[in-house]
């Protein structure tokens, strides 16, 4: 044990419910609401000093637990059952240590508990590891937050040898022996970063696409969003099972964007493409890219990367190798990324980049970010339509992992009600100007996200 190690004294959690202002369609499903899991921790130092921490994450069951056999409510309730189990595991933990040590040690117990719940709840299919990671991420965030606040430091000042006493070889294997996590994360955040704006499959591009206006004072078309926020980075959701529609969608977006950017005298902007695993095979992606290059060479050149185009179970789909596609554009692993093993398998299958998400845990994201850098992979950070504290955590990851070029933030579009109480205290994070987020202010104690009101444990 070291003087900087802590033990867990108390753990609790609660939920928030929010409706989307407009449906978000991805993976063939339209999402209309969000359930936020809010976790609270109290940790204690060796000398008896205590401090509380807060973490939050949308459960995102449509993404984390997609199912043809279970309803939305059934998968949500399963993840909520996992939350109770994870709380108990953390609460009963007898160990002292750094948050990374504690979560890294306990993570196998989370998966075991989820497997038991699959049986006890009589579910028609097992609770996925990804769903368990999403649930556990709120608790992991609260633990990191409490730890940083205990020592009156931003969390990113606590990942060096003075606080984290194991080297990376302890977590990632002998290839990382002697290396410190601090070598792969920046102590200070980038002062500002471009923001990726999401264009869902249902989102209107122009006034002609609107059947009925929401009329809530916010932008409702792509043109209006670009003009208001000065956007230069656009993330495009695609179907993956309708080649003609997918190509025409990107062509239309590129045409509309080019027109509005010309009026703004903007000549440089980029796209990312997200098929949400819907492409049945890699040949679909290759044909899509070739047709897009023929239809709009300039639009094709603006593609910065492609997110996980095919099924997330890499072992079950060994034929979907990305080598040829990745020679055209970087292809990043997203839903498949569960641990170091899946990262290494993705590399073998031709993936050239990694998408990190706070919803997979602060601990895992930092460790795999180190691995991705050592392996020379393209890096990006995406969110789960994260509002409030979860957006602050996600943006901080992006601002502290070297090589990440932009931040994703979808809650300002689809779930702004969950951001209302945060906006004034974090200027430039929840309201975007000139297409960039103010990340310089993401340097407060812990994870830097003090909730507007804190429920007692």
Residue pairs with C-beta under 8 A, 6 or more apart in sequence:
1 46
1 96
1 97
2 165
3 45
3 46
3 47
4 45
4 98
4 151
4 158
4 162
4 163
5 45
5 46
5 96
5 97
5 98
6 43
6 44
6 45
6 46
6 96
6 97
6 98
6 99
6 146
6 147
6 150
7 43
7 44
7 93
7 94
7 95
7 96
8 41
8 42
8 43
8 90
8 91
8 93
8 102
8 143
9 42
9 43
9 44
9 50
10 40
10 41
10 42
10 91
10 457
11 39
11 40
11 41
11 42
11 87
11 90
11 91
11 139
11 142
11 457
12 39
12 40
12 87
12 455
12 457
13 37
13 38
13 39
13 40
13 83
13 87
13 138
13 139
14 38
14 40
14 455
15 35
15 36
15 37
15 38
15 80
16 35
16 36
16 38
16 418
17 33
17 34
17 35
17 36
18 33
18 34
18 36
18 387
18 415
18 417
18 418
19 32
19 33
19 415
19 417
20 31
20 32
20 33
20 34
20 414
20 415
21 214
21 216
21 218
21 413
21 414
21 415
21 416
21 417
22 202
22 203
22 214
22 220
22 413
22 414
23 30
23 31
23 32
23 200
23 202
24 30
24 31
24 32
24 198
24 200
24 202
24 385
24 410
24 414
25 31
25 200
25 201
25 202
25 237
26 62
26 63
26 200
26 201
26 237
26 274
26 276
27 62
27 63
27 66
27 276
27 277
27 278
28 239
28 241
28 276
28 278
29 62
29 66
30 202
31 62
31 385
34 58
34 59
34 60
34 385
34 387
34 415
34 418
35 58
35 59
35 61
35 76
35 80
36 56
36 57
36 58
36 59
36 387
36 388
36 390
36 418
37 56
37 57
37 58
37 59
37 80
37 83
37 135
37 138
38 54
38 55
38 56
38 138
38 389
38 451
38 455
39 54
39 55
39 56
39 87
39 138
39 139
39 141
39 142
40 52
40 53
40 54
40 142
40 454
40 455
40 457
41 52
41 53
41 54
41 55
41 90
41 139
41 142
41 143
41 145
41 146
42 50
42 51
42 52
42 53
42 146
42 457
43 50
43 51
43 53
43 143
43 146
43 147
43 150
44 50
45 150
46 96
49 150
50 150
51 146
51 147
51 149
51 150
52 146
52 149
52 454
52 457
53 141
53 142
53 143
53 144
53 145
53 146
53 147
53 148
53 149
53 446
53 447
54 141
54 142
54 145
54 389
54 449
54 450
54 451
54 454
55 137
55 138
55 139
55 140
55 141
55 142
55 143
55 144
55 145
55 389
55 390
55 393
55 447
56 138
56 141
56 388
56 389
56 390
56 449
56 451
57 134
57 135
57 137
57 138
57 141
57 358
57 359
57 384
57 386
57 390
58 359
58 384
58 385
58 386
58 387
58 390
59 76
59 79
59 80
59 134
59 135
60 134
60 359
60 384
60 385
61 72
61 75
61 76
61 78
61 79
61 131
62 72
62 75
63 276
63 335
63 384
64 79
64 128
64 130
64 131
64 133
64 134
64 359
65 75
65 78
65 79
65 127
65 128
65 130
65 131
67 74
67 75
67 124
67 125
69 124
69 125
70 78
70 123
70 124
70 125
74 123
75 131
78 117
78 118
78 121
78 123
78 127
78 131
79 127
79 131
79 134
79 135
81 117
81 121
82 110
82 113
82 114
82 117
82 127
82 131
82 132
82 135
82 136
83 135
83 138
85 110
85 113
85 114
85 116
85 117
86 110
86 113
86 132
86 135
86 136
86 139
87 139
89 106
89 109
89 110
89 113
90 102
90 106
90 139
90 143
93 102
93 106
95 101
95 102
95 105
97 105
98 147
98 158
98 163
98 164
98 165
99 140
99 143
99 144
99 147
99 362
99 363
100 159
100 164
100 171
100 181
100 363
100 366
100 367
101 164
101 166
102 143
103 136
103 140
103 143
103 361
103 363
104 171
104 363
104 367
107 136
107 363
107 364
110 132
110 133
110 135
110 136
111 129
111 132
114 126
114 127
114 129
114 131
114 132
115 126
115 127
117 123
117 127
118 125
118 126
118 127
129 338
130 312
130 335
130 338
130 360
133 338
133 359
133 360
133 361
133 364
134 359
134 360
134 384
136 361
137 358
137 359
137 360
137 361
137 362
138 390
140 361
140 362
140 363
141 358
141 361
141 362
141 389
141 390
141 393
141 447
144 155
144 362
144 363
144 446
144 447
145 155
145 446
145 447
145 449
146 446
147 155
147 158
147 446
148 154
148 155
148 157
148 158
148 445
148 446
148 447
149 445
149 446
151 158
151 163
152 445
153 445
154 443
154 444
154 445
154 446
154 448
155 362
155 396
155 446
155 447
155 448
156 185
156 186
156 187
156 188
156 189
156 396
156 400
157 187
158 164
159 180
159 181
159 182
159 185
159 366
160 180
160 181
160 182
161 180
161 182
164 180
164 181
164 182
167 176
167 177
167 178
167 179
167 180
168 176
168 177
168 179
168 180
168 181
168 184
168 367
168 370
169 175
169 176
169 177
169 178
169 179
171 367
172 340
172 367
172 370
172 371
173 340
175 374
176 370
176 371
176 374
179 370
181 366
181 367
181 370
183 370
184 366
184 369
184 370
184 373
184 374
184 401
184 402
185 366
185 369
185 370
185 400
185 401
185 402
186 399
186 400
186 401
186 402
187 400
188 443
189 396
189 399
189 400
189 439
189 440
189 442
189 443
190 399
190 400
190 439
190 440
191 438
191 439
191 440
192 428
192 436
192 437
192 438
192 439
192 440
193 395
193 398
193 399
193 404
193 405
193 406
193 407
193 436
193 437
193 439
194 232
194 233
194 405
194 406
194 407
194 435
194 436
194 437
195 229
195 231
195 233
195 406
195 407
195 408
195 409
195 432
195 435
195 436
195 437
196 233
196 234
196 235
196 272
196 382
196 406
196 407
196 408
196 409
197 225
197 226
197 229
197 231
197 233
197 234
197 235
197 413
198 235
198 237
198 408
198 410
198 413
198 414
199 205
199 222
199 234
199 235
199 236
199 237
199 253
200 237
200 414
201 237
201 238
201 239
201 249
203 222
204 210
204 220
204 221
204 222
205 221
205 222
205 223
205 252
205 253
205 256
206 221
206 222
206 223
206 256
207 221
209 221
210 220
210 221
213 220
214 220
218 416
219 225
219 227
219 228
219 229
222 234
222 253
222 256
222 257
222 260
223 256
223 260
225 231
225 413
226 257
226 260
226 261
226 264
227 260
227 264
229 432
229 433
229 435
230 264
230 432
230 433
230 434
230 435
230 436
231 269
231 432
231 435
232 266
232 268
232 269
232 270
232 435
233 269
233 270
233 271
233 272
233 304
233 406
233 435
234 253
234 257
234 269
234 270
234 271
234 272
235 271
235 272
235 273
235 274
235 408
236 249
236 250
236 253
236 271
236 272
236 273
236 274
237 274
237 276
238 246
238 249
238 250
238 273
238 274
238 275
238 278
239 245
239 246
239 275
239 278
240 246
240 275
240 276
240 277
240 278
240 279
240 280
240 284
240 309
241 278
241 279
241 280
243 284
243 287
243 288
243 291
246 275
246 288
247 288
247 291
247 292
247 295
250 271
250 273
250 292
250 296
250 299
251 292
251 295
251 296
251 299
253 271
253 299
254 271
254 296
254 298
254 299
254 302
255 296
257 269
258 298
261 267
261 269
269 302
270 302
270 303
270 304
271 299
271 302
271 303
271 304
272 303
272 304
272 305
272 306
272 307
272 380
273 303
273 305
273 306
273 307
274 306
274 307
274 308
275 285
275 306
275 307
275 308
275 309
275 310
276 307
276 308
276 335
277 308
277 309
277 310
277 311
277 312
277 335
278 309
279 285
279 288
279 309
279 310
280 310
281 310
281 319
281 320
282 309
282 310
282 320
282 321
282 322
282 324
282 325
284 309
285 306
285 309
285 310
285 325
285 331
286 324
286 325
286 328
289 300
289 303
289 306
289 325
289 328
289 329
292 299
292 300
292 303
293 300
303 329
304 329
304 330
304 405
305 329
305 330
305 331
305 332
305 353
305 378
305 380
306 325
306 329
306 330
306 331
306 332
307 332
307 334
307 355
307 382
308 331
308 332
308 333
308 334
308 335
308 336
308 355
309 322
309 325
309 331
310 317
310 320
311 317
311 320
312 335
312 336
313 336
314 320
314 336
314 342
314 345
314 346
314 349
315 345
318 349
320 349
321 349
321 350
322 331
322 349
322 350
322 351
322 352
323 349
323 350
324 350
325 331
325 350
326 350
326 351
326 352
330 352
330 353
330 378
331 350
331 351
331 352
331 353
332 351
332 352
332 353
332 354
332 355
332 378
332 380
333 342
333 343
333 346
333 351
333 353
333 354
333 355
334 355
334 357
334 382
336 342
336 346
337 343
337 346
337 354
337 355
337 356
337 360
337 368
338 360
339 364
339 368
340 367
340 368
340 371
343 354
343 368
343 371
343 372
343 375
346 354
347 375
347 377
351 377
352 377
352 378
353 377
353 378
353 379
353 380
354 368
354 369
354 372
354 377
354 378
354 379
354 380
355 380
355 381
355 382
356 365
356 368
356 369
356 372
356 379
356 380
356 381
356 382
356 397
356 401
356 404
357 365
357 381
357 382
357 383
357 384
357 394
358 365
358 381
358 383
358 384
358 386
358 390
358 393
358 394
358 397
359 383
359 384
359 386
359 390
362 393
362 397
362 447
365 397
366 397
369 379
369 397
369 401
372 379
373 379
373 401
373 402
373 403
378 403
379 401
379 403
379 404
380 404
380 405
380 406
380 408
381 394
381 397
381 398
381 401
381 404
381 407
381 408
382 394
382 408
383 390
383 391
383 394
383 408
383 409
383 410
383 411
384 390
385 410
385 411
385 414
385 415
386 393
386 394
386 409
386 410
386 411
387 411
387 415
387 418
387 419
387 422
388 411
388 418
388 419
388 421
388 422
388 449
388 451
389 422
389 447
389 449
389 451
391 409
391 411
391 419
391 422
391 429
391 430
392 422
392 426
392 429
392 442
392 447
392 448
392 449
393 447
393 449
394 407
394 408
394 409
395 407
395 409
395 429
395 437
395 439
395 442
396 439
396 442
396 447
396 448
397 404
398 404
398 406
398 407
398 408
398 439
399 407
399 439
399 442
407 437
407 439
409 430
409 432
409 437
411 418
411 419
412 419
412 430
412 431
412 432
419 430
421 452
422 429
422 430
422 452
423 430
423 431
425 450
425 452
426 441
427 438
427 441
428 437
428 438
428 441
429 437
429 438
429 439
429 441
429 442
441 448
442 448
444 450
